[in-house]
């Protein structure tokens, strides 16, 4: 008895309303996973590959998919063969070309059929990444830093060719100077040709027989260089500064890459930053809070004097407009500095200060003795006094 066939949507792992792109993506993943070239000698993988290919052949064709949605597998009976097998199944109309171009490209380490353009044209060099540490104030106002970087430059001995002086690079015998080679592979659907970068010359189309001794055939020499980095005002922690064409050299006449400098901002003992705003906490005395007065507040621009209003409560917020961080886009625009005033309670007081504070309390509500007239408290005091009297009397009675 023939084994029942799985639902095509289930085989590809897509929903019945999946679009063409989703179906194609699902099939490509399965085809790459179970392709016989990736699983030599694995009969189960070959079976799953055929099953997925059959499902894709139907669901990728609008008319066949319509028939399948209406009649199921019965729409193709007489040509489908056994479970997972091609038999006489009709694959006409199924687009496997670009999918297998990608798959064989992965197998050979290249970029697939769509990567058919030669790599021997001008190409920009790779970027170099470095990091630098600056202070909080340097991030706010900007600064200049010197960074030491190892850079490659064309070899002066061979002029950047990589060949020994007096010799020249030769045409690559593997690709004939094209920088590409064509791989041919047999699949279940016929012959597949895949164009890849030549592994012998790396796509340059040239090979070096006698290498330059100064650069070992690379065409470049490395040296330490000091580069001045301009840090713009308002930069934040983790952001980067791009310095054009200070990266790796390009190939075949291409421009150099860039130098990307990541900025690490040190923590400040007083200030904290959020976007363009600065936050800090300033302690004030009880007398300043109650009577008002001037308090000195530190900002990134220096100390400023702020007049505290009488009766200020703790955690009062103060806004110092324009004392924050400049905008990266426009350094003339700055954020604000928000200050939280916190009343400090003295831990040590002299006898005179304590007496003055008691006198102040008496004049401002007598809070220290506000419970003295409480009947319950008076009753407790009376009870305690009576008990002590009884103890005293007991000892006096023993004399």
C-alpha positions as CSV (number, residue, x, y, z in Angstrom):
1,X,0.0,0.0,0.0
2,X,1.4,3.4,-1.0
3,X,2.3,5.7,1.7
4,X,0.0,8.8,2.0
5,X,1.5,12.1,0.9
6,X,2.0,15.0,3.3
7,X,0.2,18.3,2.7
8,X,2.4,20.5,0.6
9,X,2.0,23.5,2.9
10,X,3.0,21.3,5.8
11,X,6.1,20.1,3.9
12,X,7.3,23.6,3.3
13,X,6.2,24.8,6.8
14,X,4.1,27.7,5.5
15,X,0.5,28.7,6.0
16,X,-2.1,28.3,3.2
17,X,-2.3,32.0,2.7
18,X,1.5,32.4,2.3
19,X,2.6,34.6,-0.5
20,X,5.1,33.6,-3.2
21,X,8.1,35.2,-1.4
22,X,7.4,33.2,1.8
23,X,7.0,29.9,-0.2
24,X,10.2,30.5,-2.1
25,X,12.1,31.4,1.1
26,X,10.8,28.3,2.9
27,X,11.8,26.0,0.0
28,X,15.2,27.5,-0.4
29,X,16.0,26.8,3.3
30,X,14.8,23.2,2.9
31,X,16.6,22.6,-0.4
32,X,19.8,23.8,1.0
33,X,19.4,21.7,4.2
34,X,18.5,18.4,2.4
35,X,20.3,18.8,-1.0
36,X,22.2,15.5,-1.8
37,X,25.4,17.4,-2.3
38,X,25.2,18.6,1.3
39,X,24.2,15.1,2.5
40,X,26.0,12.5,0.4
41,X,24.7,9.0,0.9
42,X,21.8,10.1,3.1
43,X,18.7,8.5,1.7
44,X,16.4,10.2,4.2
45,X,17.7,13.7,3.3
46,X,17.3,12.9,-0.4
47,X,13.7,11.9,0.2
48,X,13.0,15.1,2.1
49,X,14.7,17.1,-0.7
50,X,12.5,15.5,-3.4
51,X,9.4,16.0,-1.2
52,X,10.1,19.7,-0.7
53,X,10.9,20.1,-4.4
54,X,7.6,18.6,-5.4
55,X,5.7,20.8,-3.0
56,X,7.5,23.9,-4.3
57,X,6.8,22.9,-7.9
58,X,3.1,23.0,-7.2
59,X,2.8,25.9,-4.8
60,X,5.1,28.2,-6.8
61,X,2.8,27.8,-9.9
62,X,-0.4,29.9,-9.6
63,X,-2.5,27.4,-11.7
64,X,-1.2,24.3,-10.0
65,X,-1.6,25.8,-6.6
66,X,-5.3,26.7,-7.4
67,X,-5.9,23.1,-8.5
68,X,-4.2,21.7,-5.4
69,X,-6.2,24.0,-3.1
70,X,-9.4,22.7,-4.7
71,X,-8.7,19.0,-5.2
72,X,-5.6,18.3,-3.1
73,X,-3.2,15.6,-4.3
74,X,-5.9,14.1,-6.5
75,X,-5.3,16.9,-9.0
76,X,-2.0,15.3,-10.0
77,X,-2.7,11.6,-9.6
78,X,-1.3,9.5,-12.3
79,X,1.9,11.5,-12.5
80,X,3.1,12.1,-9.0
81,X,4.5,8.7,-8.3
82,X,5.1,7.4,-4.8
83,X,5.6,9.4,-1.7
84,X,8.4,11.8,-1.9
85,X,9.4,10.5,-5.4
86,X,9.2,12.4,-8.7
87,X,7.8,9.6,-10.8
88,X,6.2,11.3,-13.8
89,X,5.4,14.5,-11.9
90,X,5.3,17.6,-14.2
91,X,7.8,20.2,-13.1
92,X,7.2,22.5,-16.0
93,X,6.8,26.1,-15.0
94,X,8.6,25.7,-11.7
95,X,11.3,28.3,-11.2
96,X,14.3,26.6,-9.6
97,X,17.0,28.5,-11.4
98,X,17.9,31.3,-9.0
99,X,17.3,29.1,-6.0
100,X,19.8,26.5,-7.1
101,X,22.2,29.2,-8.2
102,X,22.2,30.5,-4.6
103,X,22.5,27.0,-3.2
104,X,25.5,26.0,-5.4
105,X,27.0,29.4,-4.7
106,X,27.0,28.6,-1.0
107,X,28.4,25.2,-1.7
108,X,31.4,26.6,-3.6
109,X,31.8,29.6,-1.2
110,X,30.7,32.3,-3.6
111,X,27.7,34.5,-4.1
112,X,25.5,32.5,-6.5
113,X,24.5,33.1,-10.0
114,X,23.5,36.6,-9.2
115,X,27.1,37.4,-8.3
116,X,28.1,37.1,-11.9
117,X,29.8,40.5,-12.0
118,X,33.5,40.4,-12.0
119,X,35.3,41.4,-8.8
120,X,38.3,42.9,-10.5
121,X,36.8,46.4,-10.7
122,X,37.6,49.2,-8.2
123,X,36.5,48.4,-4.7
124,X,36.6,50.5,-1.6
125,X,38.8,49.4,1.3
126,X,37.5,48.1,4.6
127,X,36.8,50.4,7.5
128,X,39.0,50.5,10.6
129,X,37.3,50.7,14.0
130,X,39.0,52.3,17.1
131,X,37.8,53.6,20.4
132,X,38.8,56.6,22.5
133,X,38.0,57.8,26.0
134,X,37.1,61.4,26.9
135,X,35.8,63.3,29.9
136,X,32.2,64.4,30.5
137,X,33.2,68.1,29.8
138,X,35.0,67.1,26.6
139,X,31.9,65.4,25.4
140,X,29.8,68.5,26.2
141,X,32.1,71.1,24.6
142,X,34.0,69.0,22.1
143,X,37.8,68.5,21.8
144,X,40.6,67.3,19.7
145,X,42.4,64.0,20.4
146,X,45.4,62.3,18.9
147,X,44.9,58.6,18.0
148,X,47.7,56.2,16.9
149,X,46.6,53.8,14.1
150,X,48.4,51.2,12.1
151,X,47.7,52.0,8.4
152,X,48.6,50.3,5.2
153,X,50.1,52.2,2.3
154,X,51.2,51.1,-1.2
155,X,54.6,49.5,-1.1
156,X,57.2,51.9,-2.4
157,X,59.5,49.1,-3.6
158,X,57.1,47.5,-6.0
159,X,54.7,50.4,-6.5
160,X,51.8,48.5,-4.9
161,X,51.9,45.6,-7.5
162,X,53.2,43.0,-5.0
163,X,55.7,41.8,-7.7
164,X,59.4,41.8,-7.4
165,X,61.0,44.9,-9.0
166,X,61.7,44.1,-12.7
167,X,58.7,41.7,-12.9
168,X,55.0,42.1,-13.3
169,X,51.9,40.2,-12.2
170,X,50.8,37.6,-14.7
171,X,47.4,36.7,-16.1
172,X,45.7,34.1,-13.8
173,X,45.8,30.8,-15.7
174,X,42.7,29.5,-13.8
175,X,40.3,32.2,-14.9
176,X,42.2,33.7,-17.9
177,X,42.3,37.1,-16.3
178,X,38.5,37.3,-15.9
179,X,38.5,37.1,-12.2
180,X,35.8,34.5,-12.3
181,X,35.4,30.8,-12.8
182,X,32.3,28.8,-13.8
183,X,31.4,25.7,-11.8
184,X,29.1,23.1,-13.4
185,X,27.0,20.8,-11.3
186,X,24.4,18.2,-12.0
187,X,21.1,18.4,-10.1
188,X,17.8,16.6,-10.4
189,X,16.7,19.3,-12.8
190,X,19.6,19.2,-15.2
191,X,23.0,21.0,-15.4
192,X,23.5,24.1,-13.2
193,X,26.2,26.6,-14.0
194,X,27.4,28.9,-11.2
195,X,29.8,31.8,-11.7
196,X,32.2,32.4,-8.8
197,X,35.1,34.6,-7.8
198,X,38.3,32.9,-8.9
199,X,40.0,31.3,-5.8
200,X,43.4,31.5,-7.4
201,X,43.6,35.2,-7.9
202,X,40.8,36.4,-5.6
203,X,39.0,38.1,-8.5
204,X,41.9,40.3,-9.6
205,X,42.7,38.3,-12.7
206,X,46.4,38.5,-11.9
207,X,48.8,36.2,-10.1
208,X,52.3,37.0,-8.8
209,X,55.1,34.6,-9.6
210,X,58.0,36.5,-7.9
211,X,56.8,38.4,-4.8
212,X,58.2,41.7,-3.6
213,X,60.5,41.1,-0.6
214,X,59.5,44.4,1.1
215,X,55.7,43.6,1.2
216,X,55.8,39.8,0.7
217,X,53.6,40.2,-2.4
218,X,50.7,42.0,-0.7
219,X,51.5,45.4,-2.3
220,X,51.3,47.2,1.0
221,X,53.4,48.1,4.0
222,X,52.1,48.9,7.4
223,X,53.2,51.7,9.7
224,X,52.0,53.6,12.8
225,X,50.5,57.0,12.2
226,X,49.1,59.6,14.5
227,X,45.7,61.0,13.4
228,X,44.0,64.0,15.0
229,X,40.4,63.3,15.8
230,X,38.0,66.2,16.1
231,X,35.3,65.3,18.7
232,X,32.2,67.4,18.1
233,X,30.4,69.2,21.0
234,X,27.4,67.2,22.3
235,X,28.6,63.8,21.4
236,X,27.2,61.0,23.6
237,X,28.7,57.8,25.0
238,X,28.9,55.1,22.3
239,X,28.6,57.4,19.3
240,X,31.3,57.3,16.6
241,X,33.2,59.8,14.6
242,X,33.9,59.0,11.0
243,X,37.2,60.1,9.4
244,X,37.0,59.7,5.6
245,X,39.6,57.6,3.8
246,X,41.7,56.7,6.8
247,X,40.9,53.0,6.7
248,X,42.2,50.1,4.7
249,X,43.4,50.8,1.1
250,X,41.0,50.0,-1.8
251,X,41.7,47.4,-4.5
252,X,42.1,48.0,-8.2
253,X,42.2,51.7,-7.8
254,X,39.3,51.9,-5.3
255,X,39.2,54.5,-2.5
256,X,40.4,53.8,1.0
257,X,37.9,52.8,3.7
258,X,37.1,55.1,6.7
259,X,38.3,55.2,10.2
260,X,35.4,54.9,12.7
261,X,36.3,56.2,16.2
262,X,33.9,55.1,18.9
263,X,33.7,57.6,21.9
264,X,33.5,56.4,25.5
265,X,32.6,59.1,27.9
266,X,33.8,58.8,31.5
267,X,31.3,59.1,34.4
268,X,31.1,62.4,36.2
269,X,31.0,62.6,40.0
270,X,28.3,65.2,40.0
271,X,26.5,65.4,36.7
272,X,24.4,62.9,34.9
273,X,23.2,63.2,31.3
274,X,20.0,62.4,29.4
275,X,20.0,63.4,25.8
276,X,20.8,67.2,25.8
277,X,19.9,67.7,29.5
278,X,22.1,67.5,32.6
279,X,20.9,66.6,36.1
280,X,22.5,67.1,39.5
281,X,21.7,67.3,43.2
282,X,22.7,70.2,45.5
283,X,22.4,70.1,49.3
284,X,21.1,73.1,51.2
285,X,20.9,73.8,54.9
286,X,17.7,73.9,56.9
287,X,18.2,77.6,57.5
288,X,18.6,78.3,53.7
289,X,15.4,76.3,53.0
290,X,13.5,78.1,55.7
291,X,14.8,81.6,55.4
292,X,15.9,81.6,51.8
293,X,19.3,82.8,50.5
294,X,22.0,82.3,47.9
295,X,23.4,78.8,47.1
296,X,26.3,78.0,44.8
297,X,25.5,75.5,42.0
298,X,28.2,73.8,39.9
299,X,27.5,73.6,36.1
300,X,29.6,72.6,33.1
301,X,30.0,76.4,32.5
302,X,31.3,77.0,36.1
303,X,29.6,77.9,39.4
304,X,26.4,80.0,39.3
305,X,24.6,81.6,42.3
306,X,20.9,80.7,42.7
307,X,18.6,82.4,45.2
308,X,16.6,79.9,47.2
309,X,13.1,81.1,48.1
310,X,12.0,81.1,51.8
311,X,10.1,77.9,52.6
312,X,11.7,75.7,50.0
313,X,10.9,72.1,50.5
314,X,13.4,69.2,49.9
315,X,13.4,67.7,46.4
316,X,12.5,71.0,44.8
317,X,13.5,71.1,41.1
318,X,15.4,74.0,39.7
319,X,15.8,74.6,35.9
320,X,18.9,76.4,34.7
321,X,18.0,77.1,31.1
322,X,20.7,76.7,28.4
323,X,23.2,75.1,30.8
324,X,22.9,71.6,29.3
325,X,24.6,69.8,26.3
326,X,24.8,71.4,22.9
327,X,23.0,69.8,20.0
328,X,25.2,67.8,17.6
329,X,23.4,69.4,14.7
330,X,23.6,73.0,16.0
331,X,26.1,73.7,18.8
332,X,24.4,77.0,19.4
333,X,21.3,75.1,20.7
334,X,21.8,73.7,24.2
335,X,19.7,71.7,26.6
336,X,19.0,72.6,30.2
337,X,20.5,71.8,33.6
338,X,18.0,70.4,36.2
339,X,19.0,70.7,39.8
340,X,17.3,68.9,42.8
341,X,17.6,70.8,46.1
342,X,17.9,68.5,49.0
343,X,17.7,69.7,52.6
344,X,20.6,68.4,54.7
345,X,19.9,67.5,58.4
346,X,22.9,68.2,60.6
347,X,24.2,65.1,62.4
348,X,26.2,67.0,65.1
349,X,25.1,70.1,67.0
350,X,26.7,72.0,69.8
351,X,24.8,72.6,73.0
352,X,24.2,76.2,72.0
353,X,22.9,75.1,68.6
354,X,20.5,72.6,70.3
355,X,19.2,75.2,72.7
356,X,18.7,77.7,69.9
357,X,16.8,75.0,67.9
358,X,14.6,74.2,70.9
359,X,13.9,77.9,71.3
360,X,13.1,78.1,67.6
361,X,10.7,75.1,68.0
362,X,8.9,76.8,70.9
363,X,8.4,79.9,68.8
364,X,7.3,78.0,65.6
365,X,4.7,75.6,67.0
366,X,6.4,73.8,69.9
367,X,6.5,70.5,67.9
368,X,8.9,68.8,70.4
369,X,6.2,69.1,73.2
370,X,3.0,68.9,71.2
371,X,2.1,65.5,72.8
372,X,2.8,66.6,76.4
373,X,-0.9,67.5,76.9
374,X,-2.1,64.1,75.6
375,X,-4.3,62.5,78.4
376,X,-3.1,59.0,77.6
377,X,0.5,60.0,77.8
378,X,-0.1,61.9,81.1
379,X,-1.8,58.8,82.5
380,X,1.1,56.6,81.6
381,X,3.5,59.1,83.2
382,X,1.3,59.0,86.4
383,X,1.3,55.2,86.4
384,X,5.0,55.1,86.1
385,X,5.5,57.6,88.8
386,X,3.2,55.7,91.2
387,X,5.1,52.5,90.6
388,X,8.5,54.1,91.3
389,X,7.0,55.7,94.5
390,X,6.0,52.2,95.6
391,X,9.4,50.8,95.0
392,X,11.0,53.7,96.9
393,X,8.6,53.2,99.7
394,X,9.4,49.5,99.8
395,X,13.1,50.2,100.2
396,X,12.5,52.9,102.8
397,X,10.4,50.4,104.8
398,X,13.3,48.0,105.1
399,X,15.5,50.7,106.9
